[in-house]
Amino acid sequence: MKKFISFLLALVIVISQGNFIFANTKEAKLDIASKSAILMDASTGKVLYEKNSHEKLPPASVTKVMTLLLICEALEDGKIKEDDDVQISENAASMGGSQIFLEPGEIQKVDTLVKSIAVASANDACVAMAEYVGGSMEEFVDIMNKRAKELGMNDTNFINTNGLPVDNHYTSAYDIALMSKELLAHKKISKYLTTWMDEVVVGKKQAKIGISNTNKLVKHYSGTTGVKTGFTQQAKYCLSASAIRNNTHLIAVTLCAETSPIRFKDATSLLNYGFANYESARICGANDKVATVKFEKGEKENVDLVAKDDLSVLIKKGDKKDFQKKVEVKQDLKLPIKKNTELGVIKVYRGKELVGETKIINSEDINKASYLQILRRVVDNLL
């Protein structure tokens, strides 16, 4: 088994011939008025356009992309549940700006608070969830900064969870695109990122509060998948916008626009440019078989390994597809192995450039064979 797994499962599939050359991102002819902007492929992280994309700027409520990301990760890890009860603190209820008017001591479900953050950009709900997930707002902010470093957000420093004005709280268009990309990987959040209008029940009197999405693209731009708006006097008008068309998923970030219409116009221009010039080539889908591994001491000798997530590669429209796929499986795997364990990776190259990858997992439990099964195999091999 060790000898088999240590062997690199190289699947070189030349689909056709062609050159893989992206346009210089700084030469794209776009009239972007926002001080800073970026267009990124949500699948691969490839930058298609940038303008001052690493300039450190206040992000206002776009900060909440990281807050939502950490909440989604806590839900996925089972640390919290959507129907958990959250008691609202004095601190959370005291938040100004956009809010749903939570009252100290009231109980809200995690699901309601997440919806209020994603749709209404509620500062009070944001702090309530930060305290619930992190133990305190300060501890949650520490987690935010740690996660930012893990994602390669080197232009970022968070001081609070909601983006209300405070010194030394900053990020960049590039970093916002990175955390937006990570958030969009959590499919369950999309139902709220794309909600136009809804309502929540809050307060001791159980009042119904109507909430609406400040991201106008949700209603007015086909294929919109998110993400978040922001505004303060210092940050001006900010936006992280995303949309998907024909399997191509793009993220456009605009920071420090002078007016709200400008941020939406810039984001629309960026997305239109991306969809007009690029397309995604599908490599494999989630749960598609990518390799078969032999476990000599396994209850089942041959086990299929599948892609954990969808895998696509962005190319310029008109370019021919010329990819090499390489499957790498971990060595010295010990049985038993539970279903959906990460056992390796599938990587996609164009020439020498790594252009995409995703984890591979086992499609079923891999249990140890009994002594009787092993004996039968030995006998069968001798016959």
C-alpha positions in Angstrom: 0.0 0.0 0.0 2.8 2.4 0.9 4.5 1.8 -2.3 1.3 2.4 -4.2 0.3 5.6 -2.4 3.8 7.1 -2.5 3.6 6.8 -6.3 2.4 10.2 -7.7 -0.8 9.7 -9.5 -0.1 12.0 -12.4 -3.0 12.4 -14.8 -1.7 14.5 -17.7 -4.6 15.4 -19.9 -3.8 17.7 -22.8 -7.2 19.0 -23.9 -5.8 21.1 -26.7 -3.0 23.5 -27.6 -2.9 27.2 -26.8 -1.2 30.0 -25.0 -2.2 31.1 -21.5 -1.6 34.8 -21.3 -3.7 37.2 -19.2 -3.9 40.8 -20.1 -1.9 43.2 -17.9 -4.3 44.0 -15.1 -3.1 47.6 -15.0 -3.6 48.1 -18.8 -7.3 47.2 -18.9 -9.1 50.3 -20.1 -11.7 51.0 -17.5 -12.9 54.3 -16.1 -13.0 53.6 -12.4 -13.6 56.6 -10.2 -13.2 54.9 -6.8 -9.9 55.5 -5.1 -9.1 51.8 -4.9 -10.6 48.8 -6.8 -10.0 45.2 -7.8 -11.6 42.5 -9.9 -10.8 38.9 -8.8 -11.9 35.5 -9.9 -13.7 33.9 -7.0 -12.6 30.4 -7.9 -8.9 30.8 -8.3 -8.1 34.2 -6.8 -6.7 35.4 -10.1 -6.6 39.3 -10.3 -8.1 40.6 -13.5 -7.9 44.3 -12.8 -6.6 46.4 -10.0 -6.3 50.1 -9.1 -4.4 50.9 -5.9 -5.5 47.5 -4.7 -3.1 47.3 -1.8 -3.7 50.9 -0.4 -4.7 50.7 3.2 -8.1 52.3 3.7 -11.0 52.2 6.2 -13.6 49.7 5.0 -16.6 50.7 7.0 -19.2 47.9 7.2 -17.4 45.8 4.6 -15.5 44.7 7.8 -18.5 42.5 8.4 -17.3 40.1 5.6 -14.7 38.8 8.1 -17.3 38.7 10.9 -19.6 36.7 8.7 -16.8 34.4 7.6 -15.8 33.5 11.2 -19.5 32.9 12.0 -19.8 30.6 9.0 -16.7 28.7 10.0 -18.0 28.3 13.6 -21.2 26.9 12.3 -19.5 24.5 9.9 -17.2 23.3 12.7 -20.1 22.6 15.0 -19.0 25.2 17.6 -22.4 26.9 17.3 -25.7 26.1 15.7 -28.3 28.2 13.8 -30.9 27.6 16.4 -28.7 28.5 19.4 -30.1 31.2 21.7 -27.9 34.3 22.1 -28.5 36.7 24.9 -28.0 40.3 23.9 -25.5 42.3 26.1 -25.6 45.9 27.1 -22.5 46.5 24.8 -24.2 44.9 21.8 -27.4 46.8 22.3 -25.5 50.1 22.6 -24.1 50.1 19.0 -25.1 53.0 16.8 -25.3 53.2 13.1 -27.3 50.6 11.1 -29.0 48.3 13.6 -32.1 46.3 14.3 -32.6 47.9 17.8 -31.8 44.9 19.9 -32.5 45.3 23.6 -30.2 44.2 26.5 -31.2 40.8 27.9 -33.4 39.7 25.0 -32.8 36.4 23.4 -32.2 35.9 19.6 -31.4 32.9 17.5 -28.1 32.7 15.7 -29.9 32.5 12.4 -31.8 35.8 13.0 -28.6 37.6 14.0 -26.7 36.3 10.9 -29.5 37.4 8.6 -29.5 40.8 10.3 -25.8 41.2 9.7 -25.9 40.0 6.1 -29.0 41.9 5.0 -29.3 44.9 7.2 -25.7 45.4 8.2 -26.8 45.5 11.8 -24.0 46.6 14.1 -25.8 45.4 17.2 -26.3 41.9 15.8 -22.6 41.9 14.7 -21.3 42.6 18.2 -23.8 40.1 19.7 -22.5 37.3 17.5 -18.9 38.3 18.1 -19.4 38.0 21.8 -21.2 34.7 21.4 -18.5 33.1 19.1 -15.4 34.7 20.6 -16.4 35.1 24.3 -15.9 38.9 24.0 -15.6 41.4 21.3 -11.9 41.8 22.0 -11.2 38.1 21.7 -13.3 37.9 18.5 -11.2 40.8 17.0 -8.1 38.8 17.8 -9.5 35.9 15.9 -10.4 38.2 13.0 -6.8 39.4 12.7 -5.4 35.9 13.0 -7.7 34.7 10.3 -6.7 37.6 8.1 -3.1 36.6 8.3 -3.9 33.0 7.4 -5.7 34.3 4.3 -2.7 36.4 3.3 -4.4 39.7 4.1 -1.2 41.6 4.7 -2.7 45.1 4.4 -5.3 44.6 7.2 -5.7 45.4 10.8 -9.1 45.1 12.5 -10.0 47.0 15.7 -13.7 46.2 15.8 -16.2 43.7 14.3 -18.5 46.1 12.4 -16.3 48.9 10.9 -17.6 51.8 13.0 -15.0 54.6 12.8 -11.9 54.0 15.0 -8.2 54.7 14.5 -5.9 52.1 13.0 -8.8 50.0 11.5 -8.0 49.4 7.9 -7.7 47.0 5.0 -7.3 47.0 1.2 -9.4 46.2 -1.8 -7.2 43.1 -2.4 -7.6 41.9 1.1 -11.4 42.4 1.0 -11.5 40.4 -2.2 -9.6 37.6 -0.4 -12.0 37.4 2.5 -15.0 37.7 0.2 -13.7 34.8 -1.8 -13.5 32.7 1.4 -16.9 33.8 2.6 -18.5 32.9 -0.8 -17.2 29.3 -0.4 -19.8 28.9 2.4 -22.9 28.2 0.3 -25.4 28.6 3.1 -24.7 32.3 3.6 -25.7 33.0 0.0 -29.4 32.9 0.9 -28.9 36.0 3.1 -26.3 37.8 0.9 -28.9 37.7 -1.9 -32.0 38.6 0.2 -33.5 41.9 -1.0 -36.1 42.4 1.8 -37.1 40.5 4.9 -38.2 41.1 8.5 -37.1 40.2 12.0 -38.8 40.2 15.4 -36.9 42.1 18.1 -37.3 43.6 21.6 -39.4 42.7 24.6 -42.5 43.8 22.7 -41.6 41.4 19.8 -41.8 44.2 17.3 -41.5 43.3 13.6 -38.7 45.2 11.9 -38.4 45.3 8.1 -34.9 44.9 6.8 -33.6 45.6 3.3 -30.3 44.9 1.5 -28.1 48.0 0.9 -26.4 46.2 -2.0 -28.5 47.4 -4.9 -26.9 44.9 -7.3 -28.9 42.2 -5.6 -32.0 43.5 -7.3 -30.5 45.2 -10.4 -27.5 43.0 -11.6 -28.2 39.6 -12.9 -26.3 36.8 -11.2 -25.4 38.8 -8.1 -24.2 36.6 -5.2 -23.2 39.2 -2.6 -21.5 40.6 -0.7 -21.4 43.8 1.4 -21.7 47.6 1.3 -20.1 50.1 3.7 -20.2 53.8 4.4 -18.7 56.2 7.0 -17.6 59.8 6.5 -14.0 58.7 6.6 -14.3 55.6 4.5 -16.8 57.1 2.1 -18.7 54.6 -0.1 -17.3 51.0 -0.2 -18.5 47.8 -1.8 -17.6 44.2 -2.2 -19.8 42.8 -5.0 -19.9 39.4 -6.5 -21.8 37.8 -9.3 -21.8 34.5 -11.3 -22.6 33.9 -14.9 -22.0 30.7 -16.9 -20.0 29.2 -14.1 -17.7 32.2 -13.9 -17.8 33.8 -10.4 -16.2 37.2 -10.0 -15.6 39.6 -7.1 -15.4 43.4 -7.6 -14.3 45.6 -4.7 -14.5 49.4 -4.8 -13.3 51.6 -1.9 -13.5 55.3 -1.1 -16.0 56.3 -3.8 -17.4 59.8 -3.5 -21.0 58.8 -3.9 -23.1 55.6 -3.6 -24.0 55.5 -7.3 -20.3 55.7 -8.2 -19.4 52.6 -6.2 -22.2 50.6 -7.9 -21.3 52.0 -11.3 -17.6 51.0 -10.8 -18.5 47.5 -9.5 -20.8 47.0 -12.5 -18.1 48.1 -14.9 -15.6 45.7 -13.4 -18.0 42.8 -13.4 -19.1 43.5 -17.0 -15.4 43.7 -18.1 -14.7 40.4 -16.4 -17.7 38.5 -17.9 -17.0 40.0 -21.4 -13.4 38.9 -21.5 -13.0 35.7 -19.3 -14.6 32.4 -18.8 -14.2 29.4 -16.5 -13.1 26.0 -17.8 -14.6 23.3 -15.6 -12.0 20.7 -14.5 -14.1 18.6 -12.2 -17.1 18.9 -9.9 -17.5 18.2 -6.2 -17.7 14.4 -5.6 -16.3 13.6 -9.1 -14.0 10.6 -9.1 -10.4 11.6 -9.6 -8.4 8.5 -8.6 -8.7 5.0 -7.1 -6.4 3.9 -4.3 -5.6 0.3 -3.3 -5.6 -0.5 0.4 -4.1 -4.0 0.7 -5.3 -4.3 4.3 -8.6 -2.5 3.8 -12.0 -4.2 4.0 -12.4 -2.9 0.4 -9.2 -3.0 -1.5 -9.9 -0.4 -4.1 -11.5 2.9 -2.9 -12.5 5.9 -5.1 -11.1 9.3 -4.2 -13.3 12.3 -5.2 -12.9 16.1 -5.5 -14.0 17.8 -2.3 -15.2 20.9 -4.2 -15.9 22.1 -7.7 -12.7 23.0 -9.5 -12.6 25.5 -12.4 -9.8 27.4 -14.1 -10.3 31.0 -15.5 -9.1 31.7 -19.0 -9.4 34.5 -21.5 -12.3 34.0 -23.9 -11.0 32.6 -27.2 -8.0 30.9 -25.6 -7.7 27.2 -26.1 -7.6 24.9 -23.1 -4.3 23.2 -22.3 -4.2 21.8 -18.8 -2.3 19.2 -16.9 -4.0 17.6 -13.9 -1.9 16.0 -11.2 -3.3 14.0 -8.3 -1.2 13.7 -5.1 -2.2 11.2 -2.4 -0.8 11.3 1.2 1.6 8.6 2.2 1.4 6.2 5.1 -2.3 6.4 5.5 -3.5 4.4 8.6 -6.8 2.5 8.7 -9.6 3.0 9.6 -10.3 6.3 7.7 -13.7 8.0 8.0 -15.6 9.1 5.0 -14.8 12.6 3.6 -11.3 12.7 5.1 -8.9 14.8 3.2 -6.4 12.4 1.6 -4.6 14.5 -0.9 -5.0 17.2 -3.5 -5.7 17.5 -7.2 -3.6 20.3 -8.9 -4.1 21.9 -12.3 -1.2 23.4 -14.2 -0.9 25.3 -17.4 2.7 24.9 -18.4 4.6 25.3 -15.1 2.0 27.6 -13.5 -0.3 26.2 -10.9 -3.7 27.6 -11.9 -6.1 25.7 -9.6 -6.4 23.0 -6.9 -8.8 21.4 -4.6 -8.6 18.7 -1.9 -9.5 15.1 -2.6 -11.5 12.9 -0.1 -12.6 9.3 0.2 -16.1 8.7 -0.9 -16.8 6.0 1.8 -15.4 4.7 5.1 -12.2 2.7 4.8 -12.2 0.0 7.4 -9.6 -2.6 8.2 -10.0 -6.0 6.7 -10.5 -9.0 9.0 -7.8 -11.6 9.3 -10.1 -14.0 7.4 -10.4 -11.5 4.5 -6.6 -11.0 4.3 -6.1 -14.8 4.4 -8.5 -15.3 1.6 -6.7 -12.7 -0.5 -3.4 -14.4 0.1 -4.9 -17.7 -0.9 -6.5 -16.2 -4.0 -3.2 -14.6 -5.1 -1.5 -18.0 -4.8 -4.0 -19.8 -7.0 
